[in-house]
Amino acid sequence: MKQKFEKYQQIQLAKALPEYHFQSGDAATIVEILSDGNGKNGYVLEFFDCEGDTLKVITVAEDFIAFPPKHGVVNFRPYKAA
């Protein structure tokens, strides 16, 4: 059975979002789940810096997000907005 993404769950990007300077594997939190009425969901993601300040809030399709690996390592990297 496929796991379900839930509101306020931490996820990782499955694909890079270069227009926002985010890389595959970057962590975000789902803050809203949107439905197109045809069974496909979109997700509003909030990205935070290591001090808890919001970097960006972005809406993506489900294929842009993934569950973090069970024994994954969190990695911090510098973020430079455009």
N, CA and C atoms as a LAMMPS dump frame, in Angstrom:
ITEM: TIMESTEP
0
ITEM: NUMBER OF ATOMS
246
ITEM: BOX BOUNDS ff ff ff
-5.0000000000000000e+02 5.0000000000000000e+02
-5.0000000000000000e+02 5.0000000000000000e+02
-5.0000000000000000e+02 5.0000000000000000e+02
ITEM: ATOMS id mol type element x y z
1 1 1 N 0.843 -1.192 0
2 1 2 C 0 0 0
3 1 3 C 0.885 1.251 0
4 2 1 N 0.545 2.183 -0.85
5 2 2 C 1.307 3.421 -0.975
6 2 3 C 1.059 4.314 0.237
7 3 1 N 2.156 4.86 0.787
8 3 2 C 2.013 5.801 1.895
9 3 3 C 1.378 7.08 1.396
10 4 1 N 0.738 7.79 2.299
11 4 2 C 0.037 9.019 1.969
12 4 3 C 0.764 10.206 2.603
13 5 1 N 0.947 11.249 1.826
14 5 2 C 1.52 12.476 2.377
15 5 3 C 0.448 13.191 3.199
16 6 1 N 0.861 13.796 4.298
17 6 2 C -0.075 14.474 5.196
18 6 3 C 0.389 15.895 5.488
19 7 1 N -0.574 16.712 5.865
20 7 2 C -0.301 18.099 6.238
21 7 3 C 0.646 18.132 7.44
22 8 1 N 1.593 19.045 7.408
23 8 2 C 2.612 19.293 8.431
24 8 3 C 3.686 18.199 8.488
25 9 1 N 3.723 17.346 7.486
26 9 2 C 4.733 16.301 7.418
27 9 3 C 5.987 16.861 6.753
28 10 1 N 7.151 16.454 7.261
29 10 2 C 8.391 16.869 6.622
30 10 3 C 8.675 15.924 5.459
31 11 1 N 9.046 16.501 4.333
32 11 2 C 9.346 15.737 3.129
33 11 3 C 10.702 16.184 2.583
34 12 1 N 11.133 15.527 1.529
35 12 2 C 12.308 16.003 0.803
36 12 3 C 11.928 16.161 -0.656
37 13 1 N 12.604 17.057 -1.33
38 13 2 C 12.348 17.232 -2.755
39 13 3 C 12.873 16.038 -3.528
40 14 1 N 12.057 15.514 -4.424
41 14 2 C 12.465 14.417 -5.299
42 14 3 C 13.128 14.96 -6.565
43 15 1 N 12.83 16.212 -6.883
44 15 2 C 13.389 16.877 -8.063
45 15 3 C 13.84 18.279 -7.659
46 16 1 N 14.865 18.753 -8.313
47 16 2 C 15.359 20.105 -8.045
48 16 3 C 14.35 21.147 -8.535
49 17 1 N 14.359 22.283 -7.876
50 17 2 C 13.586 23.461 -8.294
51 17 3 C 14.578 24.609 -8.49
52 18 1 N 15.347 24.571 -9.596
53 18 2 C 16.416 25.55 -9.78
54 18 3 C 15.933 26.998 -9.83
55 19 1 N 14.693 27.199 -10.272
56 19 2 C 14.179 28.572 -10.328
57 19 3 C 14.026 29.189 -8.934
58 20 1 N 13.997 28.343 -7.903
59 20 2 C 13.915 28.802 -6.512
60 20 3 C 15.19 28.494 -5.735
61 21 1 N 16.189 27.922 -6.403
62 21 2 C 17.483 27.575 -5.813
63 21 3 C 17.388 26.445 -4.797
64 22 1 N 16.457 25.511 -5.015
65 22 2 C 16.353 24.328 -4.168
66 22 3 C 16.829 23.115 -4.945
67 23 1 N 17.483 22.203 -4.228
68 23 2 C 18.056 21.006 -4.831
69 23 3 C 17.272 19.767 -4.422
70 24 1 N 17.355 18.735 -5.226
71 24 2 C 16.782 17.446 -4.869
72 24 3 C 17.357 17.035 -3.515
73 25 1 N 16.49 16.583 -2.616
74 25 2 C 16.922 16.194 -1.273
75 25 3 C 16.715 17.268 -0.224
76 26 1 N 16.483 18.528 -0.637
77 26 2 C 16.223 19.584 0.351
78 26 3 C 14.939 19.277 1.111
79 27 1 N 14.921 19.607 2.387
80 27 2 C 13.777 19.336 3.256
81 27 3 C 12.787 20.497 3.246
82 28 1 N 11.51 20.148 3.356
83 28 2 C 10.431 21.142 3.451
84 28 3 C 9.305 20.527 4.274
85 29 1 N 8.341 21.36 4.622
86 29 2 C 7.164 20.906 5.354
87 29 3 C 5.928 21.148 4.503
88 30 1 N 5.059 20.151 4.433
89 30 2 C 3.775 20.313 3.734
90 30 3 C 2.876 21.166 4.606
91 31 1 N 2.42 22.31 4.087
92 31 2 C 1.541 23.18 4.872
93 31 3 C 0.112 23.202 4.34
94 32 1 N -0.094 22.655 3.146
95 32 2 C -1.451 22.552 2.586
96 32 3 C -1.438 21.502 1.489
97 33 1 N -2.565 20.796 1.374
98 33 2 C -2.73 19.798 0.324
99 33 3 C -3.884 20.249 -0.551
100 34 1 N -3.635 20.319 -1.851
101 34 2 C -4.629 20.777 -2.816
102 34 3 C -5.049 19.605 -3.698
103 35 1 N -6.303 19.558 -4.099
104 35 2 C -6.791 18.489 -4.969
105 35 3 C -7.365 19.101 -6.234
106 36 1 N -7.099 18.449 -7.379
107 36 2 C -7.658 18.94 -8.637
108 36 3 C -9.027 18.329 -8.922
109 37 1 N -9.531 17.485 -7.997
110 37 2 C -10.829 16.857 -8.182
111 37 3 C -10.785 15.588 -9.016
112 38 1 N -9.626 15.288 -9.594
113 38 2 C -9.46 14.09 -10.417
114 38 3 C -8.501 13.094 -9.775
115 39 1 N -8.296 13.22 -8.486
116 39 2 C -7.428 12.286 -7.777
117 39 3 C -5.966 12.666 -7.74
118 40 1 N -5.611 13.818 -8.29
119 40 2 C -4.218 14.272 -8.248
120 40 3 C -4.1 15.396 -7.238
121 41 1 N -3.044 15.328 -6.43
122 41 2 C -2.839 16.34 -5.408
123 41 3 C -1.669 17.25 -5.751
124 42 1 N -1.761 18.467 -5.262
125 42 2 C -0.656 19.405 -5.259
126 42 3 C -0.336 19.693 -3.802
127 43 1 N 0.857 20.163 -3.543
128 43 2 C 1.296 20.367 -2.171
129 43 3 C 1.932 21.743 -2.029
130 44 1 N 1.501 22.48 -1.017
131 44 2 C 2.123 23.753 -0.684
132 44 3 C 3.213 23.436 0.33
133 45 1 N 4.446 23.752 -0.035
134 45 2 C 5.605 23.447 0.795
135 45 3 C 6.191 24.722 1.374
136 46 1 N 6.611 24.638 2.628
137 46 2 C 7.317 25.751 3.255
138 46 3 C 8.749 25.286 3.535
139 47 1 N 9.701 26.08 3.064
140 47 2 C 11.113 25.8 3.27
141 47 3 C 11.632 26.736 4.348
142 48 1 N 12.372 26.187 5.286
143 48 2 C 12.906 26.959 6.406
144 48 3 C 14.425 26.949 6.381
145 49 1 N 15.019 28.004 6.977
146 49 2 C 16.464 27.973 7.183
147 49 3 C 16.734 27.319 8.54
148 50 1 N 18.005 27.184 8.922
149 50 2 C 18.344 26.472 10.152
150 50 3 C 17.98 27.255 11.42
151 51 1 N 17.517 28.497 11.275
152 51 2 C 17.045 29.27 12.425
153 51 3 C 15.527 29.265 12.524
154 52 1 N 14.858 28.557 11.59
155 52 2 C 13.402 28.461 11.63
156 52 3 C 12.676 29.552 10.87
157 53 1 N 13.416 30.389 10.154
158 53 2 C 12.787 31.44 9.351
159 53 3 C 12.387 30.884 7.987
160 54 1 N 11.254 31.33 7.477
161 54 2 C 10.768 30.871 6.187
162 54 3 C 11.629 31.424 5.056
163 55 1 N 12.057 30.516 4.164
164 55 2 C 12.786 30.922 2.963
165 55 3 C 11.825 31.162 1.813
166 56 1 N 10.951 30.185 1.559
167 56 2 C 9.984 30.261 0.456
168 56 3 C 8.793 29.373 0.772
169 57 1 N 7.665 29.711 0.176
170 57 2 C 6.476 28.869 0.175
171 57 3 C 6.137 28.636 -1.292
172 58 1 N 6.097 27.357 -1.695
173 58 2 C 5.972 26.994 -3.103
174 58 3 C 4.948 25.871 -3.245
175 59 1 N 4.179 25.894 -4.322
176 59 2 C 3.25 24.812 -4.624
177 59 3 C 3.862 23.917 -5.701
178 60 1 N 3.819 22.598 -5.447
179 60 2 C 4.396 21.629 -6.391
180 60 3 C 3.442 20.459 -6.595
181 61 1 N 3.658 19.725 -7.673
182 61 2 C 2.928 18.483 -7.935
183 61 3 C 3.523 17.369 -7.074
184 62 1 N 2.758 16.295 -6.899
185 62 2 C 3.19 15.205 -6.03
186 62 3 C 4.504 14.562 -6.466
187 63 1 N 4.797 14.556 -7.762
188 63 2 C 6.036 13.916 -8.206
189 63 3 C 7.294 14.707 -7.832
190 64 1 N 7.133 15.881 -7.227
191 64 2 C 8.268 16.669 -6.767
192 64 3 C 8.646 16.38 -5.322
193 65 1 N 7.852 15.562 -4.619
194 65 2 C 8.142 15.308 -3.214
195 65 3 C 8.306 13.811 -2.958
196 66 1 N 9.043 13.52 -1.882
197 66 2 C 9.295 12.132 -1.496
198 66 3 C 9.409 12.062 0.027
199 67 1 N 9.174 10.862 0.549
200 67 2 C 9.4 10.647 1.966
201 67 3 C 10.901 10.606 2.223
202 68 1 N 11.37 11.214 3.312
203 68 2 C 12.788 11.109 3.637
204 68 3 C 13.149 9.648 3.905
205 69 1 N 14.381 9.253 3.612
206 69 2 C 14.779 7.874 3.897
207 69 3 C 14.728 7.602 5.402
208 70 1 N 14.407 6.372 5.755
209 70 2 C 14.237 6 7.16
210 70 3 C 15.475 6.321 7.992
211 71 1 N 16.646 6.06 7.467
212 71 2 C 17.88 6.32 8.215
213 71 3 C 18.714 7.374 7.493
214 72 1 N 18.046 8.417 7.025
215 72 2 C 18.724 9.471 6.282
216 72 3 C 19.505 10.409 7.184
217 73 1 N 20.44 11.098 6.582
218 73 2 C 21.245 12.091 7.274
219 73 3 C 20.823 13.471 6.787
220 74 1 N 20.584 14.375 7.72
221 74 2 C 20.233 15.75 7.371
222 74 3 C 21.529 16.498 7.064
223 75 1 N 21.512 17.271 5.978
224 75 2 C 22.707 18.002 5.566
225 75 3 C 22.316 19.465 5.371
226 76 1 N 23.054 20.368 5.987
227 76 2 C 22.806 21.797 5.811
228 76 3 C 23.731 22.331 4.735
229 77 1 N 23.197 23.23 3.91
230 77 2 C 24 23.864 2.869
231 77 3 C 23.591 25.329 2.802
232 78 1 N 24.462 26.193 2.32
233 78 2 C 24.086 27.599 2.18
234 78 3 C 22.965 27.752 1.162
235 79 1 N 22.094 28.712 1.397
236 79 2 C 21.006 28.999 0.468
237 79 3 C 21.117 30.448 0.038
238 80 1 N 21.127 30.668 -1.263
239 80 2 C 21.172 32.041 -1.782
240 80 3 C 19.965 32.23 -2.682
241 81 1 N 19.066 33.078 -2.263
242 81 2 C 17.89 33.409 -3.077
243 81 3 C 18.322 34.317 -4.22
244 82 1 N 17.564 34.282 -5.289
245 82 2 C 17.871 35.134 -6.451
246 82 3 C 17.683 36.596 -6.127
